[in-house]
Amino acid sequence: MPDLTTAGPPLGTDLLDARLTTVLRHCRDMAPDIRAAGAAIERDPDAIVTLLDLPAVAVLRAAATPQRYQYETPDLDGVTLTGTSCLEWTVVLEAVSYGDPGLVLAGPGPSLSGAAVAALGSEAQCADYFARMAGPTWTFFALTEPNKGSAVLELETRLDRAPDGDGWLLNGAKRFVGNGARAQLGVVFCRRAPGPWGIEAVLADTSDPGFRGELLPTVGLRGARLSHLRFDGVRVAPAQVLGLDRPPSRRGFHGAMTTLLRCRPTIAGMALGVGEAACDYAARQRPHLPAGQRARLEAMRHRIGAVRRLVYEVAADIDAGVVNAHRVGAVKMRAGHVGAEATMLAVDLLGPGSLLEHPWLAKASRDVRGFEYMEGTTNVHRQSIFQGLLKGTFFPERAA
Ligand SMILES: Cc1cc2nc3c(=O)[nH]c(=O)nc-3n(C[C@H](O)[C@H](O)[C@H](O)COP(=O)(O)OP(=O)(O)OC[C@H]3O[C@@H](n4cnc5c(N)ncnc54)[C@H](O)[C@@H]3O)c2cc1C
């Protein structure tokens, strides 16, 4: 039986080239500092403002910023990040989440809203948005609504013509929005007209009159600062509507789906990072586990490795412009489950009272649950998998 605590390349990373292997190793090496930062953020999510000098914060920001807009380019053992690759972003978020996912969610930078701006924004919108990231600036991505969850086609937040004819007014509410009440700007999905092509994505500044954000109490992923947002006649100028020069079919709804698809592998990676960290934690705490329990731990590592390989596959496909939405959702769903199971296995192996005796493990097993909800719940993905199977498009075509 191999030593479970050896730090070789994680299982399922054979698809990574030398460049991404270096990125993974560099980010994994930062784990001790990230874990300490995660504990501080758990105690007080505002502690992030004292942690901005951590190298991981700059790496996270660069991984979500196209290179031409990066105002700092962290050197990862000779590698610089492109900021445009889904696989690269997934590797970074997984490795940083191995340290602590709270830092990923608490930090400043473009994150999901940056993906929406990059996908939809004009050159001027992208330049303005990414220039503000030098701040440091916190951002948000507001899709989920109190009455409609994250059903994009059903959203109720409205973009009404301003009575004076000068642009539009934003009215409605969003909930469970990461960093919504702490951010300076973000993207709000809203409805300008009925039907899917009536959905728009607009840039909103949290200092705009009529914008209100309240923090929601949470027990896991406290760094995410989940918020309830209300928009009461927030004025939106044409320059704030993302991609207004595109046809409606290539704007709001298209942008929401593109962003969600691109971000699902990253959420999957985060769940696996936490799950793998839980396995390592259990192995370190119990170096002399009985053979049966070591076998359970090793089996879990193999499951994580198998799902990791699938996550990297779908992320690489997205980079190559080949997108099978059913599979992306399936892989994200499976990663969320495996990550949660790994934390529960660690709890089991460490024995009764382990959640009280091991505060880090208690935190990890609370945090990991959030990934099931982010970017679509299990039910929604199961439905999509079923549709993919019915259509015969779930499994990728294999060369004969
Ligand atoms: C840590 C965290 C961070 C988040 N960050 C953000 C963020 O930054 N921005 C943002 O917009 N949202 C964010 N969310 C919200 C997240 O996207 C939603 O929680 C998630 O999409 C589910 O929405 P909901 O809870 O409203 O459930 P709903 O979508 O209302 O679903 C409720 C239940 O009904 C089921 N269901 C829904 N539709 C169907 C269907 N068609 N068929 C069968 N069953 C269905 C769901 O599976 C679920 O069990 C975040 C959530 C978490 C936990």
The ligand as a Gaussian input file, in Angstrom:
#p B3LYP/6-31G(d) Opt

LIG

0 1
 C      -21.811000      29.621000      -2.096000
 C      -22.805000      30.087000      -3.134000
 C      -22.460000      31.139000      -3.973000
 C      -23.366000      31.593000      -4.926000
 N      -23.025000      32.653000      -5.716000
 C      -23.926000      33.135000      -6.598000
 C      -23.621000      34.281000      -7.375000
 O      -22.519000      34.853000      -7.262000
 N      -24.548000      34.741000      -8.227000
 C      -25.759000      34.157000      -8.382000
 O      -26.550000      34.634000      -9.187000
 N      -26.104000      33.062000      -7.655000
 C      -25.208000      32.546000      -6.769000
 N      -25.525000      31.460000      -6.002000
 C      -26.847000      30.910000      -6.115000
 C      -26.845000      29.579000      -6.791000
 O      -26.591000      29.724000      -8.157000
 C      -28.233000      29.009000      -6.492000
 O      -28.273000      28.678000      -5.114000
 C      -28.524000      27.815000      -7.252000
 O      -28.460000      28.073000      -8.614000
 C      -29.879000      27.284000      -6.848000
 O      -30.825000      28.294000      -6.821000
 P      -31.932000      28.267000      -5.679000
 O      -31.287000      27.960000      -4.371000
 O      -32.730000      29.508000      -5.734000
 O      -32.783000      27.031000      -6.053000
 P      -33.789000      26.893000      -7.255000
 O      -33.086000      27.099000      -8.562000
 O      -35.025000      27.677000      -6.985000
 O      -34.122000      25.389000      -7.064000
 C      -34.750000      24.924000      -5.856000
 C      -34.829000      23.420000      -5.930000
 O      -35.626000      23.060000      -7.063000
 C      -34.869000      22.256000      -7.941000
 N      -35.174000      22.648000      -9.321000
 C      -35.049000      23.880000      -9.874000
 N      -35.425000      23.872000     -11.163000
 C      -35.776000      22.585000     -11.426000
 C      -36.251000      21.951000     -12.590000
 N      -36.415000      22.617000     -13.748000
 N      -36.514000      20.633000     -12.516000
 C      -36.338000      19.928000     -11.353000
 N      -35.915000      20.505000     -10.212000
 C      -35.631000      21.805000     -10.251000
 C      -33.408000      22.548000      -7.607000
 O      -32.575000      21.442000      -7.891000
 C      -33.453000      22.773000      -6.122000
 O      -33.444000      21.563000      -5.407000
 C      -24.640000      30.980000      -5.046000
 C      -24.973000      29.903000      -4.199000
 C      -24.078000      29.457000      -3.269000
 C      -24.476000      28.300000      -2.385000

